[in-house]
Amino acid sequence: MRINHDINGGSGKAGPSLFICSPSYSGDFNCHFVTSLLQTTRILEEKKIPYTIYFSVYDSLVARSRNDLVDNFLKTDCTHILMIDADQGWTPEAVPNMLSLDKDCLTAAVISRKPNAEEYAIKIDTNQDMTPLVNEQGLIKCSSNGVAFAMIKREVFETIKADNPYNQSVYPYFQHFYGKDGSHYGEDTYFINEWNKIGETWIYPDITFKHGTNEGNYHEFLLKQPQPGIELPEFKQPQPGIELPELEKAINNLNYNLKKMVM
């Protein structure tokens, strides 16, 4: 299923353009997904950013479905693919912001669906003091992530394919694999790991996601963490009526460099 919106009337795209896509085995899309997508397309149209929407449905193999999405993306003249899982909502304004940052592989930290938990299945690079490695744009360097929400340039796929040629019609950018310890890794983790051998992956942290019954923003999550160097051996969530001034002071004096963000 494909929807095109070309502000240039098919005469060619001078600037960046998006191929927004999602895999859905059941063909269903979460209400938060639909709401966020509608709001995102409105913003893109206001900013005169061309986009194509494409869904891959009824495929029980998510790796094959993601490869199909990329294959169809590369057949267009869109400059970036935006992969979004069908079971989540997001901050619509983040999409044009991410596009303007001009990164090869820019992902996000999507909160887990695990009930009553704020967890993010990612691995970030850190400085010597264990603070996140943040660039001048406020992006966090990432060593491992998925593509539940990821904006990737077409050159990334072209580079991977050139480095590892395969003789088949649809290139297997996404594959399930087992690590040396026998652990199983998902197809999107495999892709990010392969790309990180060649280039860099970054996280745009300031997006609020709705995923299952959870809502979370990774930027805000990091700012709630205790500052490195301050020992809090009995760190617990404050209980009603109990004041924890030292804990509050530590949290209020965080130094994660994310305050440099320009987004």
C-alpha positions as CSV (number, residue, x, y, z in Angstrom):
1,M,0.0,0.0,0.0
2,R,1.5,3.3,-1.1
3,I,0.5,7.0,-0.8
4,N,2.6,9.7,-2.5
5,H,2.6,13.4,-1.7
6,D,4.9,15.3,-4.1
7,I,4.8,19.1,-3.7
8,N,6.8,19.5,-6.9
9,G,4.2,17.8,-9.1
10,G,6.6,15.0,-10.1
11,S,9.1,17.5,-11.6
12,G,11.9,16.3,-9.2
13,K,12.8,17.0,-5.6
14,A,15.3,19.7,-4.9
15,G,15.6,19.0,-1.1
16,P,15.2,16.0,1.2
17,S,12.2,13.8,0.9
18,L,10.8,11.0,3.1
19,F,9.8,7.4,2.5
20,I,7.7,6.7,5.7
21,C,7.0,3.0,6.1
22,S,5.9,0.4,8.6
23,P,5.7,-3.4,8.7
24,S,2.5,-4.9,10.1
25,Y,1.9,-8.6,10.1
26,S,-1.8,-8.3,11.0
27,G,-2.4,-5.3,8.8
28,D,-3.5,-3.4,11.9
29,F,-2.1,0.0,13.0
30,N,-2.3,1.3,16.6
31,C,-4.5,4.4,17.2
32,H,-1.5,6.3,18.5
33,F,0.3,5.4,15.3
34,V,-2.5,6.7,13.1
35,T,-2.9,9.9,15.1
36,S,0.9,10.6,15.0
37,L,1.2,9.8,11.3
38,L,-1.7,12.2,10.4
39,Q,-0.1,15.0,12.5
40,T,3.3,14.2,11.0
41,T,2.1,14.4,7.4
42,R,0.3,17.7,8.1
43,I,3.6,19.2,9.4
44,L,5.5,17.9,6.4
45,E,3.1,19.5,4.0
46,E,3.3,22.8,5.9
47,K,7.0,22.6,5.5
48,K,6.8,21.5,1.9
49,I,8.7,18.3,2.5
50,P,7.7,15.6,-0.1
51,Y,6.9,12.2,1.3
52,T,5.7,8.7,0.4
53,I,3.9,6.4,2.8
54,Y,4.3,2.6,2.3
55,F,3.1,-0.3,4.3
56,S,4.2,-3.9,4.2
57,V,1.4,-6.1,5.6
58,Y,0.5,-9.8,6.2
59,D,4.1,-11.0,6.2
60,S,4.9,-13.2,9.2
61,L,8.7,-12.7,8.8
62,V,9.6,-9.2,10.0
63,A,13.1,-9.4,8.5
64,R,11.7,-10.1,5.1
65,S,9.1,-7.4,5.6
66,R,11.7,-4.8,6.5
67,N,13.9,-5.8,3.5
68,D,10.8,-5.3,1.3
69,L,10.3,-1.8,2.7
70,V,13.9,-0.9,1.9
71,D,13.7,-2.4,-1.5
72,N,10.7,-0.3,-2.4
73,F,12.3,2.8,-0.8
74,L,15.4,2.4,-3.1
75,K,13.1,2.3,-6.1
76,T,11.9,5.8,-5.4
77,D,13.9,9.1,-5.5
78,C,13.3,9.7,-1.8
79,T,16.4,10.7,0.1
80,H,15.6,9.2,3.5
81,I,13.6,6.2,4.8
82,L,11.7,6.6,8.1
83,M,10.9,3.2,9.6
84,I,8.2,3.2,12.3
85,D,6.7,0.2,14.1
86,A,2.9,0.0,13.9
87,D,2.2,-0.2,17.6
88,Q,3.4,3.2,18.8
89,G,2.8,6.9,18.8
90,W,5.5,9.7,18.7
91,T,6.1,13.4,18.8
92,P,5.2,14.5,15.2
93,E,7.5,17.6,15.3
94,A,10.5,15.4,15.8
95,V,10.3,14.1,12.2
96,P,11.3,17.3,10.3
97,N,13.7,18.1,13.1
98,M,15.5,14.8,12.5
99,L,15.5,15.4,8.8
100,S,17.2,18.8,9.2
101,L,20.1,17.2,11.2
102,D,21.3,15.4,8.1
103,K,22.6,12.3,9.8
104,D,23.2,9.0,7.9
105,C,21.5,6.8,10.5
106,L,19.4,8.6,13.2
107,T,17.4,6.4,15.5
108,A,15.3,7.0,18.6
109,A,14.9,5.4,22.0
110,V,11.4,3.9,22.2
111,I,10.1,3.0,25.6
112,S,9.5,-0.7,26.2
113,R,5.9,-2.1,26.3
114,K,6.7,-3.9,29.6
115,P,3.9,-2.8,32.0
116,N,4.8,-0.3,34.7
117,A,8.4,0.0,33.6
118,E,10.5,2.7,32.0
119,E,13.0,0.7,30.0
120,Y,14.9,1.4,26.8
121,A,16.5,-1.5,24.9
122,I,19.5,0.4,23.6
123,K,23.3,0.7,24.2
124,I,24.8,4.2,24.1
125,D,28.4,5.3,23.9
126,T,29.7,7.1,27.0
127,N,32.5,9.4,28.1
128,Q,35.0,8.3,30.7
129,D,32.8,9.6,33.5
130,M,30.0,7.4,32.1
131,T,27.9,10.3,30.9
132,P,26.4,9.8,27.4
133,L,28.5,10.8,24.4
134,V,26.6,13.8,23.0
135,N,27.5,15.8,20.0
136,E,27.0,19.5,19.3
137,Q,23.5,18.8,18.0
138,G,22.4,17.1,21.2
139,L,22.5,13.6,19.6
140,I,23.7,10.6,21.6
141,K,26.2,8.2,20.0
142,C,24.7,4.7,19.8
143,S,26.4,1.3,19.7
144,S,23.3,-0.8,19.5
145,N,19.6,-0.1,18.8
146,G,16.7,-1.2,16.8
147,V,14.8,0.5,14.0
148,A,11.4,0.9,15.7
149,F,11.8,4.6,14.8
150,A,14.7,5.3,12.5
151,M,15.5,7.8,9.8
152,I,18.2,6.5,7.4
153,K,19.7,7.9,4.2
154,R,19.7,5.8,1.1
155,E,23.5,6.0,0.9
156,V,23.6,3.8,4.0
157,F,22.0,0.9,2.2
158,E,24.0,1.5,-1.0
159,T,27.2,1.4,1.1
160,I,26.3,-1.8,2.9
161,K,25.4,-3.5,-0.3
162,A,28.6,-2.4,-2.0
163,D,30.7,-3.7,0.9
164,N,28.8,-7.1,1.1
165,P,27.4,-8.0,-2.3
166,Y,24.6,-10.7,-2.5
167,N,23.3,-12.3,-5.6
168,Q,19.6,-12.1,-4.9
169,S,16.8,-9.8,-6.0
170,V,16.1,-8.3,-2.5
171,Y,19.2,-7.5,-0.5
172,P,19.1,-9.0,3.1
173,Y,19.8,-5.8,5.1
174,F,17.9,-7.3,8.0
175,Q,18.6,-10.7,9.3
176,H,18.2,-12.6,12.5
177,F,21.4,-13.9,14.0
178,Y,23.0,-15.6,17.0
179,G,25.9,-14.1,18.9
180,K,29.1,-15.9,20.0
181,D,27.4,-16.5,23.4
182,G,24.4,-18.2,21.7
183,S,22.1,-15.2,22.3
184,H,19.6,-14.4,19.7
185,Y,19.5,-10.9,18.2
186,G,16.7,-9.3,16.2
187,E,16.9,-8.3,12.6
188,D,17.1,-4.6,13.3
189,T,19.9,-5.0,15.8
190,Y,21.8,-6.9,13.2
191,F,21.3,-4.0,10.7
192,I,22.6,-1.4,13.2
193,N,25.5,-3.6,14.1
194,E,26.5,-4.0,10.5
195,W,26.2,-0.3,9.8
196,N,28.3,0.6,12.8
197,K,31.1,-1.3,11.3
198,I,31.1,1.3,8.5
199,G,29.5,4.4,9.8
200,E,27.9,5.9,12.9
201,T,24.5,5.6,14.5
202,W,23.0,8.4,16.6
203,I,19.9,8.7,18.9
204,Y,17.6,11.7,18.7
205,P,16.6,11.6,22.4
206,D,13.8,14.1,22.8
207,I,10.8,12.2,21.4
208,T,7.9,11.2,23.6
209,F,6.6,7.7,22.6
210,K,3.4,6.0,23.5
211,H,4.0,2.2,23.4
212,G,1.5,-0.2,24.8
213,T,0.3,1.3,28.1
214,N,3.6,3.2,28.6
215,E,4.7,6.7,27.7
216,G,8.3,7.8,27.9
217,N,10.8,10.3,26.7
218,Y,14.5,9.2,26.8
219,H,15.8,12.8,27.1
220,E,13.7,13.3,30.2
221,F,14.6,9.8,31.5
222,L,18.3,10.6,31.4
223,L,17.8,13.9,33.2
224,K,16.2,12.0,36.1
225,Q,19.3,9.8,36.6
226,P,21.7,10.6,39.5
227,Q,24.8,12.5,38.5
228,P,28.0,10.4,38.1
229,G,30.3,10.9,41.1
230,I,27.5,11.3,43.6
231,E,27.2,8.1,45.7
232,L,23.6,7.1,46.3
233,P,23.9,3.6,47.7
234,E,20.3,3.5,48.9
235,F,18.7,5.2,45.9
236,K,15.0,4.6,46.0
237,Q,11.9,6.4,44.6
238,P,10.8,9.0,47.1
239,Q,7.7,7.9,49.2
240,P,4.8,10.3,49.8
241,G,5.6,12.5,52.8
242,I,9.3,11.6,53.0
243,E,11.7,14.3,51.9
244,L,15.0,13.3,50.3
245,P,16.8,16.6,49.9
246,E,20.2,15.1,49.0
247,L,18.6,12.9,46.3
248,E,16.7,15.9,45.0
249,K,19.9,18.0,44.9
250,A,21.7,15.3,43.0
251,I,19.0,15.0,40.4
252,N,18.8,18.8,40.0
253,N,22.5,19.0,39.4
254,L,22.7,16.5,36.6
255,N,25.5,17.0,34.1
256,Y,24.6,14.9,31.0
257,N,25.4,17.6,28.4
258,L,21.9,17.2,27.1
259,K,21.2,20.7,28.2
260,K,23.2,21.7,25.1
261,M,20.4,20.4,22.9
262,V,19.3,22.9,20.2
263,M,16.1,21.0,19.3
